[in-house]
């Protein structure tokens, strides 16, 4: 199956280089040099992944990312020269799935693209199945009707908040959540920087679902950003 990619990059040399390489790797590539053109292509074509530069003319990358996320759960990989942790957190916080800093190698870019598409294909349920009453990730199952969790068929006793956190991760398998986002989604309140609340819940959840909580495979820490469910 040929996967379709929307490449949004205003630098002509980089756009041509990435476009040619991805085509050689077997992808179908649509290109755009500014945010408005990219939005038009995104609304016209059904793509499997968006490669998005942040610094764009006419409409910047963050504005375009918001538009994409309002309409789709398609993986978004940010490519940008802005490398600070704040920029990374902001980009991923807006719903991007991954971040690669310029300059990057074509090998690394291709690996990231394939990994993002693989995660989305394996774990993200089609939109028409979003109303299903169970969630699955590896050997963990969440029953949304009975609010119970199980691992390899054995029931795991979770508190309401632990269940909600795990549900948040399992319904967004490619997304990294900051501590602020977890607090706002689960506690539905303003976040005042008290990391201890999140840290305690994540630790307790890991103690219940991980084979080795000190080396977690299910809930992974993305240093400097937050947490995500494992690959």
Order of alpha helices (4+ residues) and beta strands (2+ residues): beta-alpha-beta-alpha-beta-alpha-beta-alpha-beta-alpha-beta-beta-beta-beta-alpha-beta-alpha-alpha-beta-beta
